[in-house]
Amino acid sequence: MRIDHVLSEQKQRHTQIKYALNMRGSSLAQVANFLGLSQSTVTQVSQGRGRSRRVESALASALGTTPEQLFPDRYNNKEGEP
């Protein structure tokens, strides 16, 4: 897979996460506040520029899904381990 394709997918997922949070009355900033983290940390994970099981879990929870479903490329086995 080409790197530009991967980056495009990550950017698209980030946009979808922001939209879905907004539709639920939430935001990346609210997730960050809940976790006691900076918004930039949560944004980096959402954009695929960083990894954090804690942030991935919080984003998934806010969207009513699992980290494995939200970030399938990051979880490649059946137990949900990175």
C-alpha positions as CSV (number, residue, x, y, z in Angstrom):
1,M,0.0,0.0,0.0
2,R,1.4,3.4,-0.9
3,I,2.1,5.9,1.9
4,D,0.0,8.6,0.3
5,H,-3.0,6.2,0.3
6,V,-2.4,5.4,4.0
7,L,-2.2,9.1,4.9
8,S,-5.4,9.8,3.0
9,E,-7.2,7.0,4.8
10,Q,-6.0,8.4,8.2
11,K,-7.1,11.9,7.3
12,Q,-10.5,10.7,6.2
13,R,-10.9,8.7,9.4
14,H,-9.9,11.7,11.5
15,T,-12.6,13.8,9.7
16,Q,-15.2,11.1,10.2
17,I,-14.3,10.8,13.9
18,K,-14.7,14.6,14.4
19,Y,-18.0,14.6,12.5
20,A,-19.4,11.6,14.5
21,L,-18.4,13.2,17.8
22,N,-20.0,16.5,16.7
23,M,-23.2,14.6,15.8
24,R,-23.2,13.1,19.3
25,G,-22.7,16.6,20.9
26,S,-19.1,15.9,21.7
27,S,-15.6,16.9,20.4
28,L,-12.0,15.9,20.4
29,A,-11.5,18.7,23.0
30,Q,-14.2,17.1,25.3
31,V,-12.6,13.7,25.0
32,A,-9.2,15.3,25.8
33,N,-10.7,17.1,28.9
34,F,-12.3,13.9,30.1
35,L,-8.9,12.1,29.9
36,G,-6.9,15.0,31.3
37,L,-4.9,15.3,28.1
38,S,-4.3,18.1,25.7
39,Q,-6.5,18.3,22.6
40,S,-3.4,18.0,20.4
41,T,-2.6,14.6,22.0
42,V,-6.1,13.3,21.2
43,T,-5.9,14.8,17.7
44,Q,-2.6,13.1,17.0
45,V,-4.0,9.7,17.9
46,S,-7.2,10.4,15.8
47,Q,-5.0,11.4,12.8
48,G,-2.9,8.3,13.1
49,R,0.3,10.2,14.0
50,G,0.4,8.7,17.5
51,R,-0.9,5.6,19.3
52,S,-2.5,5.4,22.7
53,R,-4.8,2.6,23.7
54,R,-6.3,4.9,26.3
55,V,-7.2,7.6,23.8
56,E,-8.4,5.1,21.2
57,S,-10.6,3.5,23.8
58,A,-12.1,6.9,24.9
59,L,-12.8,7.9,21.3
60,A,-14.4,4.6,20.5
61,S,-16.5,4.8,23.7
62,A,-17.6,8.3,22.9
63,L,-18.8,6.9,19.5
64,G,-20.4,3.8,20.9
65,T,-18.0,1.4,19.3
66,T,-14.8,-0.4,20.0
67,P,-11.2,0.6,19.3
68,E,-10.9,-2.5,17.1
69,Q,-13.8,-1.3,14.9
70,L,-12.7,2.4,14.9
71,F,-9.1,1.6,14.2
72,P,-9.1,-1.8,12.4
73,D,-5.6,-1.2,10.9
74,R,-4.1,-0.8,14.4
75,Y,-5.6,-4.0,15.9
76,N,-4.7,-7.0,13.7
77,N,-5.6,-10.0,15.9
78,K,-8.8,-11.3,17.5
79,E,-8.0,-10.2,21.1
80,G,-7.8,-6.6,20.1
81,E,-4.1,-6.2,21.0
82,P,-2.0,-3.9,18.8
